[in-house]
Each structure stands twice: as C-alpha cells, then as structure tokens.
Amino acid sequence: MENSARYRSAPLGPWGILVALVILGAWGTHLSWMLLSPELPWDSPLTWLHVALQAWLCTGLFITGHDAMHGTVARQSWVNETVGTVACFLFAGLSYRRLVLNHHAHHEQPTGDADPDFSTRTQSFWPWLGTFMARYTTLPQLGVMAAKFNIFVFMGVSQPRILAFWVLPAVLGTLQLFYFGTYQPHRRPETPDMAPHHARTLPRNHLWAMLSCFFFGYHWEHHQSPGTPWWRLWRVKDARADASRAASTARDVTAGRVGPL
C-alpha cells in the first residue's frame, strides 16, 4: 500500500475532515428530509430534482470514503478509517477494508489483469458494469441493505418513498461513479496522454468536473497524485496544463518558431 502522505502538495489542516463532515451531513440531512417530509408530491419536477441532488450527494459520499482510503481526510489514520468506514457503510453497506485492498490493487496495476475495476474481456459499458458490480457486491452487503430497508419501513416510511428517495439515488450515484470515475477514464483504446497511468482526464471545465463526479473525472491527476484530496484535484489539472504549455513554448523557441520570451 502506498504512502499517500508523500504525494500531498500541501498540508491538509482541518479542511479534509471539514469537507468530509459537510458531505456526510448534507447526505444524511437531505435524505432524512426526503423520507419524512410530506411536501414532496410525486408529480412535481422539484421532487425529482431532489432525487438528482441526493444521487449527487451519494456520489460525494463514496468519494469521501475513497479519499479516506488514500489518507486525505485527516493526518490520523484512525480518523481516515473511521470516516471511510462510515461513508462506505452509509453509501451501500460496503466493507471499507475490502474496498481499501481492491482500490490499492487498482492503483498498483491500472487496467492490468489484476485490476479489480477493469474489464479485460470487453470495453462495452453494460457488460463491464456487470462485471464490476459482480466483483464488489457481497452477501453481507446485501444483508445490510435489506436491514436498512426494513428499518425505514419500521420507522413508518412508505416503500415507494424508500425506493424513490433512497434506493434510486444510490443506484444513480453508483452509475455516475462508474461512468465518470472508471469507464470513461480507463476505457481503451489508450492514447499517449494516458501514460503512464493508463488513465485519461475528462475534458470540459471545473464546474462540469465538480457536478459530474466531484473532480474524479480528473483521473490522470488522481493517479499521478493519489494523496491529493478530491477538492484539490483541479489544481493538479491546472498545474499539468501550465507545464504542458510551458514545454510547448520551449520547444517552439528551440525550433525558432517564436521569439524568445
């Protein structure tokens, strides 16, 4: 397992744990309101905007657990483990320790035969997703999710509300994470800009990167600097772009295509 601290570009200070708590709090507060509030009629577009927002928060919940795997929530390992365990459990009853082993295997050999996130048999979206889900879904996890469902029912939440406001956002968040954080960044054919991490950075601006997957689409940058938390990956992308422009300008100067700076 990598020593993630050596990749950090700046001390975390209190920001890592603060960001994690904001995500956890927003996810839990919004979910509770959706499940218990009588002010969400089924025929209102606003209701489904809340579903979309909860799906996005589910994505952020897993990204928080992912950051904990790399030690970027806090300096103390027990804080990272606690936050990661809680985030992964709340997201889908996932085992944090199992995820840590699989995720670091992904970083050690991205897109290789031992990469648990990658499909070597097909690059088609749905078959790859099926393989991905089969590798990560376990009977204990299904048992936890069933127990959560029944707890909500016991609390008096109707089953349609549970399905629409808890299950559906978790499914949509999973698809969002897979599409923007695994499928698009790692799918073949590879291009030169993916070296040496076998990972590409998705185009467009920082706002889209935040909305699509909490900057996780800046995937080359994540593999280059796994000790950088998600909320600082945009800086790594900008630094890479600046370095690329400087190198291009230097080549032009050397070739005599432009005057010296």
Accessible surface in RSA format (square Angstrom, percent):
REM  Atomic radii and reference values for relative SASA: ProtOr
REM  Chains: A
REM  Algorithm: Lee & Richards
REM  Probe-radius: 1.40
REM  Slices: 20
REM RES _ NUM      All-atoms   Total-Side   Main-Chain    Non-polar    All polar
REM                ABS   REL    ABS   REL    ABS   REL    ABS   REL    ABS   REL
RES MET A   1   145.91  75.6  77.51  51.3  68.40 162.9  50.22  42.7  95.69 126.8
RES GLU A   2    44.35  25.5  19.12  14.5  25.23  60.1  24.20  46.8  20.14  16.4
RES ASN A   3    93.55  64.5  83.25  80.4  10.30  24.8  31.86  76.7  61.69  59.6
RES SER A   4    11.18   9.4   7.28   9.7   3.91   9.0   4.45   9.5   6.73   9.4
RES ALA A   5    53.97  49.6  40.81  63.0  13.16  29.9  40.99  57.7  12.99  34.4
RES ARG A   6   160.96  67.6 120.79  61.6  40.17  95.6  58.68  80.2 102.28  62.0
RES TYR A   7    64.21  30.0  50.36  28.7  13.86  36.1  33.40  25.1  30.81  38.0
RES ARG A   8    51.47  21.6  27.35  13.9  24.11  57.4  12.57  17.2  38.90  23.6
RES SER A   9    90.23  76.2  48.28  64.4  41.95  96.6  49.00 104.3  41.23  57.8
RES ALA A  10    34.23  31.5  28.52  44.0   5.71  13.0  34.17  48.1   0.06   0.2
RES PRO A  11    95.71  69.8  83.47  76.1  12.24  44.5  87.32  72.1   8.38  52.1
RES LEU A  12     1.53   0.9   0.64   0.5   0.89   2.2   0.68   0.5   0.85   2.3
RES GLY A  13    47.70  58.8   0.00   N/A  47.70  58.8  33.20  91.1  14.51  32.5
RES PRO A  14    91.04  66.4  85.03  77.5   6.01  21.9  90.54  74.7   0.50   3.1
RES TRP A  15   134.69  54.1 134.69  65.2   0.00   0.0 110.43  58.9  24.26  39.4
RES GLY A  16     2.96   3.7   0.00   N/A   2.96   3.7   0.41   1.1   2.55   5.7
RES ILE A  17    49.67  28.3  49.57  36.9   0.10   0.2  49.57  35.7   0.10   0.3
RES LEU A  18    82.86  46.1  82.78  59.2   0.08   0.2  82.86  58.2   0.00   0.0
RES VAL A  19    32.21  21.2  30.74  27.8   1.46   3.5  32.21  28.0   0.00   0.0
RES ALA A  20     3.12   2.9   1.58   2.4   1.55   3.5   2.86   4.0   0.27   0.7
RES LEU A  21    99.68  55.5  92.02  65.8   7.66  19.3  92.42  64.9   7.25  19.5
RES VAL A  22    89.49  58.9  81.21  73.5   8.27  19.9  88.32  76.7   1.16   3.2
RES ILE A  23    14.25   8.1  14.25  10.6   0.00   0.0  14.25  10.3   0.00   0.0
RES LEU A  24    26.67  14.9  21.12  15.1   5.56  14.0  21.37  15.0   5.30  14.3
RES GLY A  25    36.07  44.5   0.00   N/A  36.07  44.5  35.82  98.3   0.26   0.6
RES ALA A  26    39.03  35.9  26.85  41.4  12.18  27.7  36.15  50.9   2.87   7.6
RES TRP A  27    19.24   7.7  19.24   9.3   0.00   0.0  18.74  10.0   0.49   0.8
RES GLY A  28    20.73  25.6   0.00   N/A  20.73  25.6  20.15  55.3   0.58   1.3
RES THR A  29    98.47  70.0  90.30  91.5   8.16  19.5  69.59  93.5  28.88  43.7
RES HIS A  30    24.44  13.4  21.24  14.8   3.20   8.2  24.09  24.8   0.35   0.4
RES LEU A  31    10.81   6.0  10.81   7.7   0.00   0.0  10.81   7.6   0.00   0.0
RES SER A  32    55.82  47.2  52.35  69.9   3.47   8.0  26.00  55.4  29.82  41.8
RES TRP A  33    97.65  39.2  90.32  43.7   7.32  17.2  78.46  41.8  19.19  31.1
RES MET A  34     0.00   0.0   0.00   0.0   0.00   0.0   0.00   0.0   0.00   0.0
RES LEU A  35    10.14   5.6   5.92   4.2   4.21  10.6   5.92   4.2   4.21  11.3
RES LEU A  36   110.92  61.8  84.21  60.2  26.71  67.1  87.91  61.7  23.02  61.9
RES SER A  37    10.56   8.9   4.45   5.9   6.11  14.1   8.27  17.6   2.29   3.2
RES PRO A  38   124.13  90.5  90.12  82.2  34.01 123.6  98.10  81.0  26.03 161.8
RES GLU A  39   129.31  74.2 109.43  82.8  19.88  47.3  40.38  78.1  88.92  72.6
RES LEU A  40     6.68   3.7   2.56   1.8   4.12  10.3   2.94   2.1   3.74  10.1
RES PRO A  41    72.27  52.7  61.14  55.7  11.13  40.5  72.27  59.7   0.00   0.0
RES TRP A  42   111.69  44.8 102.65  49.7   9.03  21.2  77.05  41.1  34.63  56.2
RES ASP A  43   132.03  92.5  98.42  98.0  33.61  79.5  52.40 123.3  79.63  79.4
RES SER A  44    26.59  22.5  23.39  31.2   3.20   7.4  12.63  26.9  13.96  19.6
RES PRO A  45   105.35  76.8  97.71  89.1   7.65  27.8 103.40  85.4   1.95  12.1
RES LEU A  46   106.82  59.5 104.73  74.9   2.09   5.2 105.22  73.9   1.60   4.3
RES THR A  47     0.62   0.4   0.57   0.6   0.05   0.1   0.00   0.0   0.62   0.9
RES TRP A  48   107.42  43.1 100.51  48.6   6.92  16.2  92.30  49.2  15.13  24.5
RES LEU A  49   116.33  64.8 111.61  79.8   4.72  11.9 112.02  78.7   4.31  11.6
RES HIS A  50    36.04  19.7  34.93  24.3   1.11   2.8  28.47  29.3   7.57   8.8
RES VAL A  51     4.23   2.8   4.23   3.8   0.00   0.0   4.23   3.7   0.00   0.0
RES ALA A  52    54.60  50.2  46.42  71.6   8.18  18.6  49.13  69.2   5.47  14.5
RES LEU A  53    74.85  41.7  69.46  49.7   5.39  13.6  74.20  52.1   0.65   1.7
RES GLN A  54     1.40   0.8   1.40   1.0   0.00   0.0   0.67   1.4   0.73   0.6
RES ALA A  55     6.37   5.9   6.37   9.8   0.00   0.0   6.37   9.0   0.00   0.0
RES TRP A  56    56.14  22.5  56.07  27.1   0.07   0.2  56.14  29.9   0.00   0.0
RES LEU A  57    10.88   6.1  10.88   7.8   0.00   0.0  10.88   7.6   0.00   0.0
RES CYS A  58     5.02   3.8   5.02   5.6   0.00   0.0   0.00   0.0   5.02   5.4
RES THR A  59     0.00   0.0   0.00   0.0   0.00   0.0   0.00   0.0   0.00   0.0
RES GLY A  60     0.74   0.9   0.00   N/A   0.74   0.9   0.30   0.8   0.44   1.0
RES LEU A  61     0.00   0.0   0.00   0.0   0.00   0.0   0.00   0.0   0.00   0.0
RES PHE A  62    38.32  19.2  38.32  23.7   0.00   0.0  38.32  23.2   0.00   0.0
RES ILE A  63     0.25   0.1   0.25   0.2   0.00   0.0   0.25   0.2   0.00   0.0
RES THR A  64     2.82   2.0   1.70   1.7   1.13   2.7   2.42   3.2   0.41   0.6
RES GLY A  65     0.00   0.0   0.00   N/A   0.00   0.0   0.00   0.0   0.00   0.0
RES HIS A  66     5.25   2.9   5.25   3.6   0.00   0.0   4.84   5.0   0.41   0.5
RES ASP A  67     7.94   5.6   7.93   7.9   0.01   0.0   1.87   4.4   6.08   6.1
RES ALA A  68     2.97   2.7   0.00   0.0   2.97   6.8   0.00   0.0   2.97   7.9
RES MET A  69    12.84   6.7   1.54   1.0  11.31  26.9   1.97   1.7  10.88  14.4
RES HIS A  70     2.13   1.2   1.12   0.8   1.01   2.6   2.13   2.2   0.00   0.0
RES GLY A  71    16.28  20.1   0.00   N/A  16.28  20.1  15.23  41.8   1.05   2.3
RES THR A  72     1.36   1.0   0.43   0.4   0.93   2.2   0.31   0.4   1.05   1.6
RES VAL A  73     3.78   2.5   2.95   2.7   0.83   2.0   3.39   2.9   0.40   1.1
RES ALA A  74     9.90   9.1   7.67  11.8   2.23   5.1   9.87  13.9   0.03   0.1
RES ARG A  75   154.79  65.0 125.14  63.8  29.65  70.6  55.17  75.4  99.61  60.4
RES GLN A  76    94.51  52.9  87.74  64.1   6.77  16.1  33.65  71.6  60.86  46.2
RES SER A  77    90.82  76.7  80.90 108.0   9.92  22.8  50.39 107.3  40.43  56.6
RES TRP A  78   172.64  69.3 168.58  81.6   4.06   9.5 157.40  83.9  15.24  24.7
RES VAL A  79    20.16  13.3  19.96  18.1   0.21   0.5  20.16  17.5   0.00   0.0
RES ASN A  80     9.12   6.3   9.12   8.8   0.00   0.0   5.49  13.2   3.63   3.5
RES GLU A  81    64.80  37.2  64.24  48.6   0.56   1.3  19.19  37.1  45.61  37.2
RES THR A  82    70.64  50.2  65.45  66.4   5.18  12.4  53.41  71.7  17.22  26.0
RES VAL A  83    10.54   6.9   9.15   8.3   1.39   3.3  10.54   9.2   0.00   0.0
RES GLY A  84     0.00   0.0   0.00   N/A   0.00   0.0   0.00   0.0   0.00   0.0
RES THR A  85    62.97  44.8  62.70  63.6   0.27   0.7  55.40  74.4   7.57  11.4
RES VAL A  86    63.76  42.0  61.15  55.4   2.61   6.3  63.76  55.4   0.00   0.0
RES ALA A  87     0.00   0.0   0.00   0.0   0.00   0.0   0.00   0.0   0.00   0.0
RES CYS A  88     0.00   0.0   0.00   0.0   0.00   0.0   0.00   0.0   0.00   0.0
RES PHE A  89    91.98  46.0  91.98  57.0   0.00   0.0  91.98  55.8   0.00   0.0
RES LEU A  90    50.21  28.0  49.71  35.6   0.50   1.3  49.72  34.9   0.50   1.3
RES PHE A  91    12.39   6.2   9.24   5.7   3.15   8.2   9.69   5.9   2.70   7.7
RES ALA A  92    13.13  12.1  13.13  20.3   0.00   0.0  13.13  18.5   0.00   0.0
RES GLY A  93     7.76   9.6   0.00   N/A   7.76   9.6   0.00   0.0   7.76  17.4
RES LEU A  94    23.93  13.3  17.46  12.5   6.47  16.3  18.06  12.7   5.86  15.8
RES SER A  95    61.15  51.7  45.49  60.7  15.65  36.1  38.01  80.9  23.14  32.4
RES TYR A  96    19.17   9.0  14.85   8.4   4.32  11.3   8.21   6.2  10.96  13.5
RES ARG A  97   173.74  72.9 170.81  87.1   2.93   7.0  66.96  91.5 106.78  64.7
RES ARG A  98    91.29  38.3  87.58  44.6   3.70   8.8  39.51  54.0  51.77  31.4
RES LEU A  99    10.47   5.8  10.15   7.3   0.33   0.8  10.15   7.1   0.33   0.9
RES VAL A 100    16.57  10.9  16.57  15.0   0.00   0.0  16.57  14.4   0.00   0.0
RES LEU A 101   123.84  69.0 115.77  82.8   8.07  20.3 117.37  82.4   6.47  17.4
RES ASN A 102    32.09  22.1  31.84  30.8   0.25   0.6   0.25   0.6  31.84  30.8
RES HIS A 103    21.29  11.6  21.15  14.7   0.13   0.3  11.96  12.3   9.33  10.9
RES HIS A 104     8.13   4.4   7.98   5.5   0.14   0.4   6.98   7.2   1.14   1.3
RES ALA A 105    31.45  28.9  27.55  42.5   3.90   8.9  29.27  41.2   2.18   5.8
RES HIS A 106     4.53   2.5   4.53   3.2   0.00   0.0   1.73   1.8   2.81   3.3
RES HIS A 107    28.14  15.4  10.55   7.3  17.59  45.0   6.54   6.7  21.61  25.1
RES GLU A 108   129.77  74.5  92.84  70.2  36.93  87.9  48.76  94.3  81.01  66.1
RES GLN A 109    84.53  47.3  82.25  60.1   2.27   5.4  30.10  64.1  54.43  41.3
RES PRO A 110    17.27  12.6  14.34  13.1   2.93  10.7  14.34  11.8   2.93  18.2
RES THR A 111     5.13   3.6   3.83   3.9   1.30   3.1   0.00   0.0   5.13   7.8
RES GLY A 112    17.15  21.1   0.00   N/A  17.15  21.1  16.70  45.8   0.45   1.0
RES ASP A 113   135.86  95.2 103.75 103.3  32.11  75.9  35.81  84.3 100.05  99.8
RES ALA A 114    68.46  62.9  48.87  75.4  19.58  44.6  60.26  84.9   8.20  21.7
RES ASP A 115     4.03   2.8   0.63   0.6   3.41   8.1   0.19   0.5   3.84   3.8
RES PRO A 116    21.72  15.8  15.63  14.2   6.09  22.1  21.72  17.9   0.00   0.0
RES ASP A 117    13.38   9.4  13.05  13.0   0.33   0.8   0.77   1.8  12.61  12.6
RES PHE A 118     2.37   1.2   0.80   0.5   1.57   4.1   1.24   0.8   1.12   3.2
RES SER A 119     2.58   2.2   1.73   2.3   0.85   1.9   0.85   1.8   1.73   2.4
RES THR A 120    71.52  50.9  43.25  43.8  28.27  67.4  20.66  27.7  50.86  76.9
RES ARG A 121   235.34  98.8 196.76 100.3  38.58  91.9  73.89 101.0 161.45  97.9
RES THR A 122    39.45  28.1  32.35  32.8   7.10  16.9  29.92  40.2   9.53  14.4
RES GLN A 123    50.12  28.0  41.58  30.4   8.54  20.3  40.21  85.6   9.91   7.5
RES SER A 124    61.23  51.7  52.30  69.8   8.93  20.6  23.22  49.4  38.01  53.3
RES PHE A 125    40.47  20.2  35.89  22.2   4.58  11.9  35.89  21.8   4.58  13.1
RES TRP A 126   168.42  67.6 161.39  78.1   7.02  16.5 135.10  72.0  33.31  54.0
RES PRO A 127    70.23  51.2  56.04  51.1  14.19  51.6  67.22  55.5   3.01  18.7
RES TRP A 128     0.98   0.4   0.98   0.5   0.00   0.0   0.80   0.4   0.17   0.3
RES LEU A 129    16.45   9.2  16.45  11.8   0.00   0.0  16.45  11.6   0.00   0.0
RES GLY A 130    40.02  49.4   0.00   N/A  40.02  49.4  34.17  93.8   5.85  13.1
RES THR A 131    48.96  34.8  42.06  42.6   6.90  16.4  24.31  32.7  24.65  37.3
RES PHE A 132    33.28  16.7  32.61  20.2   0.67   1.7  33.27  20.2   0.01   0.0
RES MET A 133    75.61  39.2  75.41  49.9   0.20   0.5  72.21  61.4   3.40   4.5
RES ALA A 134    78.37  72.1  49.12  75.8  29.25  66.5  59.23  83.4  19.14  50.7
RES ARG A 135    92.40  38.8  79.83  40.7  12.57  29.9  38.10  52.1  54.30  32.9
RES TYR A 136    24.64  11.5  22.92  13.0   1.71   4.5  18.84  14.2   5.80   7.2
RES THR A 137    48.52  34.5  32.55  33.0  15.97  38.1  26.90  36.1  21.62  32.7
RES THR A 138    38.90  27.7  32.04  32.5   6.85  16.3  30.95  41.6   7.95  12.0
RES LEU A 139   148.91  82.9 138.10  98.8  10.81  27.2 138.52  97.3  10.39  28.0
RES PRO A 140   101.12  73.7  86.86  79.2  14.26  51.8  98.91  81.7   2.22  13.8
RES GLN A 141    22.34  12.5  20.96  15.3   1.38   3.3   3.15   6.7  19.19  14.6
RES LEU A 142    92.81  51.7  88.03  63.0   4.78  12.0  88.52  62.2   4.29  11.6
RES GLY A 143    41.40  51.1   0.00   N/A  41.40  51.1  35.08  96.3   6.32  14.2
RES VAL A 144    42.08  27.7  38.96  35.3   3.12   7.5  41.37  35.9   0.71   1.9
RES MET A 145    39.63  20.5  37.81  25.0   1.82   4.3  38.29  32.6   1.33   1.8
RES ALA A 146    53.45  49.1  45.86  70.8   7.59  17.3  52.28  73.6   1.18   3.1
RES ALA A 147    52.53  48.3  43.76  67.5   8.77  19.9  51.38  72.3   1.16   3.1
RES LYS A 148    26.17  12.8  24.79  15.2   1.38   3.3  24.90  22.4   1.27   1.4
RES PHE A 149    43.96  22.0  43.96  27.2   0.00   0.0  43.96  26.7   0.00   0.0
RES ASN A 150    91.47  63.1  87.15  84.2   4.32  10.4  25.20  60.6  66.27  64.1
RES ILE A 151    99.95  56.9  98.41  73.3   1.54   3.7  99.95  72.0   0.00   0.0
RES PHE A 152    32.26  16.1  32.26  20.0   0.00   0.0  32.26  19.6   0.00   0.0
RES VAL A 153    56.75  37.3  47.68  43.2   9.07  21.9  47.68  41.4   9.07  24.6
RES PHE A 154   184.49  92.3 156.47  96.9  28.03  72.9 164.24  99.6  20.26  58.0
RES MET A 155   109.28  56.6  75.75  50.1  33.53  79.8  71.68  60.9  37.60  49.8
RES GLY A 156    66.45  81.9   0.00   N/A  66.45  81.9  34.72  95.3  31.73  71.1
RES VAL A 157     8.84   5.8   1.13   1.0   7.72  18.6   5.17   4.5   3.68  10.0
RES SER A 158    51.72  43.7  39.54  52.8  12.18  28.1  46.12  98.2   5.61   7.9
RES GLN A 159    98.59  55.1  95.92  70.1   2.67   6.4  19.57  41.7  79.02  59.9
RES PRO A 160    79.46  57.9  73.58  67.1   5.88  21.4  77.69  64.1   1.77  11.0
RES ARG A 161    38.60  16.2  38.60  19.7   0.00   0.0  20.02  27.4  18.58  11.3
RES ILE A 162     0.00   0.0   0.00   0.0   0.00   0.0   0.00   0.0   0.00   0.0
RES LEU A 163    93.24  51.9  90.32  64.6   2.92   7.3  90.75  63.7   2.49   6.7
RES ALA A 164    12.23  11.2   8.44  13.0   3.79   8.6  12.21  17.2   0.02   0.1
RES PHE A 165     0.02   0.0   0.02   0.0   0.00   0.0   0.02   0.0   0.00   0.0
RES TRP A 166    13.90   5.6  12.43   6.0   1.47   3.5   8.91   4.7   4.99   8.1
RES VAL A 167    49.78  32.8  47.15  42.7   2.63   6.3  49.75  43.2   0.03   0.1
RES LEU A 168    62.47  34.8  60.70  43.4   1.77   4.4  62.47  43.9   0.00   0.0
RES PRO A 169     0.55   0.4   0.55   0.5   0.00   0.0   0.55   0.5   0.00   0.0
RES ALA A 170    12.63  11.6  12.25  18.9   0.38   0.9  12.57  17.7   0.06   0.2
RES VAL A 171    75.29  49.5  72.60  65.7   2.69   6.5  75.23  65.4   0.06   0.2
RES LEU A 172    68.40  38.1  64.55  46.2   3.86   9.7  64.62  45.4   3.79  10.2
RES GLY A 173     0.00   0.0   0.00   N/A   0.00   0.0   0.00   0.0   0.00   0.0
RES THR A 174    29.24  20.8  28.59  29.0   0.65   1.5  18.34  24.6  10.90  16.5
RES LEU A 175    51.07  28.4  50.46  36.1   0.61   1.5  50.69  35.6   0.38   1.0
RES GLN A 176    32.93  18.4  27.17  19.9   5.76  13.7  16.14  34.4  16.79  12.7
RES LEU A 177    19.08  10.6  16.52  11.8   2.56   6.4  16.63  11.7   2.45   6.6
RES PHE A 178     1.96   1.0   0.00   0.0   1.96   5.1   1.68   1.0   0.27   0.8
RES TYR A 179    78.12  36.5  78.12  44.4   0.00   0.0  47.72  35.9  30.40  37.5
RES PHE A 180    36.07  18.0  36.07  22.3   0.00   0.0  36.07  21.9   0.00   0.0
RES GLY A 181     2.46   3.0   0.00   N/A   2.46   3.0   0.28   0.8   2.18   4.9
RES THR A 182    13.80   9.8  13.72  13.9   0.08   0.2   1.02   1.4  12.78  19.3
RES TYR A 183    30.01  14.0  30.01  17.1   0.00   0.0   6.23   4.7  23.79  29.3
RES GLN A 184    29.64  16.6  29.64  21.7   0.00   0.0   4.47   9.5  25.17  19.1
RES PRO A 185     0.00   0.0   0.00   0.0   0.00   0.0   0.00   0.0   0.00   0.0
RES HIS A 186     2.27   1.2   2.27   1.6   0.00   0.0   2.27   2.3   0.00   0.0
RES ARG A 187    78.39  32.9  78.39  40.0   0.00   0.0   3.86   5.3  74.53  45.2
RES ARG A 188   100.80  42.3  92.38  47.1   8.42  20.0  32.02  43.8  68.78  41.7
RES PRO A 189   107.57  78.4 101.78  92.8   5.79  21.0 106.10  87.6   1.47   9.1
RES GLU A 190    69.55  39.9  42.23  31.9  27.32  65.1  23.86  46.1  45.69  37.3
RES THR A 191    60.07  42.7  54.12  54.9   5.95  14.2  54.35  73.0   5.72   8.6
RES PRO A 192   128.51  93.7 106.92  97.5  21.60  78.5 118.24  97.6  10.27  63.8
RES ASP A 193    77.53  54.3  65.33  65.0  12.20  28.8  43.03 101.3  34.50  34.4
RES MET A 194     0.01   0.0   0.01   0.0   0.00   0.0   0.01   0.0   0.00   0.0
RES ALA A 195    63.66  58.5  50.33  77.7  13.33  30.3  53.50  75.3  10.15  26.9
RES PRO A 196    97.69  71.2  76.13  69.4  21.56  78.4  82.27  67.9  15.42  95.8
RES HIS A 197    32.85  18.0  31.83  22.1   1.01   2.6  20.50  21.1  12.35  14.4
RES HIS A 198    70.89  38.7  70.84  49.2   0.05   0.1  44.40  45.8  26.49  30.8
RES ALA A 199     0.00   0.0   0.00   0.0   0.00   0.0   0.00   0.0   0.00   0.0
RES ARG A 200    36.69  15.4  36.20  18.5   0.49   1.2  18.99  26.0  17.70  10.7
RES THR A 201    26.71  19.0  10.81  11.0  15.91  37.9  10.81  14.5  15.91  24.0
RES LEU A 202    18.70  10.4  18.37  13.1   0.33   0.8  18.37  12.9   0.33   0.9
RES PRO A 203   102.29  74.6  90.38  82.4  11.91  43.3  98.78  81.6   3.51  21.8
RES ARG A 204   159.78  67.1 130.59  66.6  29.18  69.5  53.55  73.2 106.22  64.4
RES ASN A 205    90.42  62.4  81.93  79.2   8.49  20.4  39.42  94.9  51.00  49.3
RES HIS A 206    60.21  32.9  57.62  40.0   2.59   6.6  52.62  54.2   7.59   8.8
RES LEU A 207   122.49  68.2 114.80  82.1   7.69  19.3 119.53  83.9   2.96   8.0
RES TRP A 208    86.08  34.5  84.59  40.9   1.49   3.5  77.01  41.1   9.07  14.7
RES ALA A 209     5.61   5.2   3.08   4.7   2.53   5.8   5.61   7.9   0.00   0.0
RES MET A 210    47.35  24.5  47.35  31.3   0.00   0.0  46.17  39.2   1.18   1.6
RES LEU A 211    91.63  51.0  84.82  60.7   6.81  17.1  84.91  59.6   6.72  18.1
RES SER A 212     5.90   5.0   2.52   3.4   3.38   7.8   3.38   7.2   2.52   3.5
RES CYS A 213     0.00   0.0   0.00   0.0   0.00   0.0   0.00   0.0   0.00   0.0
RES PHE A 214     0.43   0.2   0.43   0.3   0.00   0.0   0.43   0.3   0.00   0.0
RES PHE A 215    19.61   9.8  19.61  12.1   0.00   0.0  19.61  11.9   0.00   0.0
RES PHE A 216    15.13   7.6  15.13   9.4   0.00   0.0  15.13   9.2   0.00   0.0
RES GLY A 217     2.26   2.8   0.00   N/A   2.26   2.8   2.26   6.2   0.00   0.0
RES TYR A 218     1.67   0.8   1.67   0.9   0.00   0.0   1.67   1.3   0.00   0.0
RES HIS A 219     2.68   1.5   2.68   1.9   0.00   0.0   2.24   2.3   0.45   0.5
RES TRP A 220    30.63  12.3  30.63  14.8   0.00   0.0  30.63  16.3   0.00   0.0
RES GLU A 221     0.93   0.5   0.93   0.7   0.00   0.0   0.00   0.0   0.93   0.8
RES HIS A 222     2.84   1.6   2.84   2.0   0.00   0.0   1.32   1.4   1.52   1.8
RES HIS A 223    13.93   7.6   3.21   2.2  10.73  27.4   0.26   0.3  13.67  15.9
RES GLN A 224    83.11  46.5  73.99  54.1   9.12  21.7  10.96  23.3  72.15  54.7
RES SER A 225    13.29  11.2  13.29  17.7   0.00   0.0  10.41  22.2   2.88   4.0
RES PRO A 226     6.42   4.7   5.43   5.0   0.99   3.6   5.43   4.5   0.99   6.1
RES GLY A 227     0.00   0.0   0.00   N/A   0.00   0.0   0.00   0.0   0.00   0.0
RES THR A 228     4.06   2.9   0.84   0.8   3.22   7.7   1.24   1.7   2.82   4.3
RES PRO A 229     2.16   1.6   2.16   2.0   0.00   0.0   2.16   1.8   0.00   0.0
RES TRP A 230    19.43   7.8  18.60   9.0   0.82   1.9  15.09   8.0   4.34   7.0
RES TRP A 231    46.70  18.7  39.69  19.2   7.01  16.5  36.55  19.5  10.15  16.5
RES ARG A 232    20.86   8.8  20.79  10.6   0.07   0.2   2.64   3.6  18.22  11.0
RES LEU A 233     2.04   1.1   2.04   1.5   0.00   0.0   2.04   1.4   0.00   0.0
RES TRP A 234    91.05  36.5  91.05  44.1   0.00   0.0  78.05  41.6  13.00  21.1
RES ARG A 235   125.10  52.5 119.46  60.9   5.63  13.4  38.39  52.5  86.70  52.5
RES VAL A 236    28.42  18.7  25.15  22.8   3.27   7.9  28.02  24.3   0.41   1.1
RES LYS A 237    45.89  22.4  45.33  27.8   0.56   1.3  19.53  17.6  26.36  28.1
RES ASP A 238    53.48  37.5  52.24  52.0   1.24   2.9  21.17  49.8  32.31  32.2
RES ALA A 239    60.96  56.1  50.79  78.4  10.17  23.1  56.12  79.0   4.84  12.8
RES ARG A 240    70.47  29.6  62.69  32.0   7.78  18.5  33.02  45.1  37.45  22.7
RES ALA A 241    36.38  33.4  29.31  45.2   7.07  16.1  35.73  50.3   0.65   1.7
RES ASP A 242    76.44  53.5  70.96  70.6   5.48  13.0  27.96  65.8  48.48  48.3
RES ALA A 243    62.16  57.2  50.22  77.5  11.95  27.2  58.04  81.7   4.12  10.9
RES SER A 244    69.31  58.6  60.30  80.5   9.01  20.8  30.19  64.3  39.11  54.8
RES ARG A 245   145.61  61.1 141.78  72.3   3.83   9.1  75.05 102.6  70.56  42.8
RES ALA A 246    63.65  58.5  50.37  77.7  13.28  30.2  58.52  82.4   5.13  13.6
RES ALA A 247    45.11  41.5  36.52  56.4   8.59  19.5  44.04  62.0   1.07   2.8
RES SER A 248    44.35  37.5  43.73  58.4   0.62   1.4  15.77  33.6  28.58  40.0
RES THR A 249    45.37  32.3  43.37  44.0   2.00   4.8  18.10  24.3  27.27  41.2
RES ALA A 250    56.10  51.6  48.81  75.3   7.29  16.6  55.19  77.7   0.91   2.4
RES ARG A 251   146.57  61.5 140.98  71.9   5.60  13.3  68.71  93.9  77.87  47.2
RES ASP A 252    37.08  26.0  37.08  36.9   0.00   0.0   1.05   2.5  36.04  35.9
RES VAL A 253    52.04  34.2  41.48  37.6  10.56  25.4  41.48  36.0  10.56  28.6
RES THR A 254   122.93  87.4  90.00  91.2  32.93  78.5  73.17  98.3  49.76  75.2
RES ALA A 255    60.90  56.0  22.30  34.4  38.60  87.8  34.15  48.1  26.75  70.9
RES GLY A 256    61.30  75.6   0.00   N/A  61.30  75.6  29.43  80.8  31.87  71.4
RES ARG A 257   162.65  68.3 128.74  65.6  33.91  80.7  68.22  93.2  94.43  57.2
RES VAL A 258    68.87  45.3  54.73  49.6  14.13  34.1  63.16  54.9   5.71  15.5
RES GLY A 259    49.98  61.6   0.00   N/A  49.98  61.6  30.83  84.6  19.15  42.9
RES PRO A 260   121.21  88.3  99.59  90.8  21.62  78.6  99.95  82.5  21.26 132.2
RES LEU A 261   187.38 104.4 117.53  84.1  69.84 175.6 147.84 103.8  39.53 106.4
END  Absolute sums over single chains surface
CHAIN  1 A    13339.8      11211.6       2128.2       9181.8       4158.0
END  Absolute sums over all chains
TOTAL         13339.8      11211.6       2128.2       9181.8       4158.0
